[in-house]
Amino acid sequence: MAPMTAAGRQSLPDRVRAHAADVTAGARFVTIDHEALEAMDATAATDPPARDEVRHFHGGDRADVASYVLALNAVNFGSGWFPTLRKRPHSSGYWTVAWGLADHWRDHGPWSAADLRALTAADVARVLDQTPSHHLMALYAQALRDLGAWLGRRRAVDVLDASADSAVRLAEALVAGMPFYRDHGLYKRAQILGADLEHFGLAGAGGIPDLDALTMFADNLVPHVLRWSGVLLYDEELAATIDAGTSLPMHRAEHEIRCVALHAVELLSARTGIAPRHLDGWLWHAGQRPEVKAHPRHRCRTVFY
């Protein structure tokens, strides 16, 4: 039986696991090639990911890094719009946004909670060097205002330190506090913040004990890598739609892609003993390779990834 919280219910990651397994069992559009999954060599997933000191903000004091990480996670979505963004050199949409925020932190310092609550689409567009009318700028501004409201009088570093002993509790607080984190069934962005705390050196000397309880962070890149590797098989019509570069609505097929990918990673984790978060990082970085990026991945315009 899955672990229960103090309130007597399954933890957020275990609810995600159960949901993904249920969706996979009844999937109509996406299946797992278990032979291909069994053949995957995931040993490299245990290698620690390299830190990008330019496109991420690692400098400054701990409070500044904490405010950067919370702001970046607040706007860590929009891959369905990324093809329409003005990209920085040799950077994807994610790295363009992360780099723009990092430069703002270096040049002007962090946004306070009050600053966040006052941000407009034009403000965000200036920081990210985008057109103010781009739809993502308004969504990013809303997400950052939501973050400022959630913080209230608190500093980012104080909020993160209060959850230093539980990535799961932090994820649940994000879901409860901000609408753009309520990716019901998968909770991709709420879970990834805990892993980011470790990556950015904010987890403390003892680390976060329940990081390995997190699931994969269900986006559109990890499923793409699994499809490109032959692990995920798509219905013919769905495959043709994705290969044509047509955006998917948030309906059953799109949800199946992410759920079945997550379930496949759970199976791979069970076989290898490697935590899903490490497998996720390994697969996500594999998705940066040119030969993988050359194939279209599924796109969906959503605030959840």
C-alpha positions, 0 to 999 in steps of 0.5 A: 500500500502507498504511504499515507500523509498525516491526514490519512490520504496518499501523498501527492506523488503517489496520487500521481503514480496511481493516476498515471497507472490508471490512464496507462491501463486504459490508454487508447492513443499511447502504448509502451513498447516494453521490450524497448523499455527493458533495453534502455541503459539508464546508467548515465542517469546517476551522473549529476547534471552540469550547472549552467553558470551563465543561463541560470543564476547561481551567484549572489547570496542564498536569498537572491538565489532562492528568489530566482528559483521561485520566480523561474519556477513560476514561469516554467511553462509555455512550451506550446508557445516556445516556437514563437519566442525570440530565442537567445543564441543556442537556447531553447525557450526554457533557456531563453526565459531562464537566462533573461531572468538570470541577467535581470538578477545580476543587473538589477537584483531580485524582485521583492514580493511587492515587485512581483505583485506589480508586474505587467506583461510589458515589464516581463517582456522587457526582461525577456526581450520579447514583444509585450503583446505576446500571449506568454508575457501576460501569462508570465506576469499573472504567474509572477503576481500570483507568486507575489500574492502567495509570498505576502510578507515572506521572503522566498528563502524563508518559504523554501527553508520552511519546507527544507525537510519535504519536497512533497509538502512544498509541492502541496503548498504550491498547488494549494497557493497558486492556480497555475500549479494545479495540473490535476493528476500530474502536478509537474511544476509543483514537484520540480521545484524540490529537485531545483532546490537541490540543483541550486544548492538550496537544499541544505547540508542534509539534503531533502529526505523525500526527493526520491519520492517525487515522480517524473516531471511530466512535460512534452520533452521526456515523452518525446525522447521516449518516443524517439527511443522507441519506448512510446508508440503513438496512434497513427493519427496522433503521430501524424498530427504531432509530426505535422507540427499541429498543436494538441488541445488539452484532451485525452490524447495529450493527457495520455502522452504525459501519463504513459510517459510517467508510468514508463519512467516508473517502470524503468525506475523499478527495474534500475533502482534509479529515482524517477527525478534522476531519470527525468533529468537524464531524459530531459538533457537527452532531449537537447541533442540535435538529432532528438530536437530534429523530430517534432514533439507534441505541443500544447498551449498550457500553463502546466508545462 
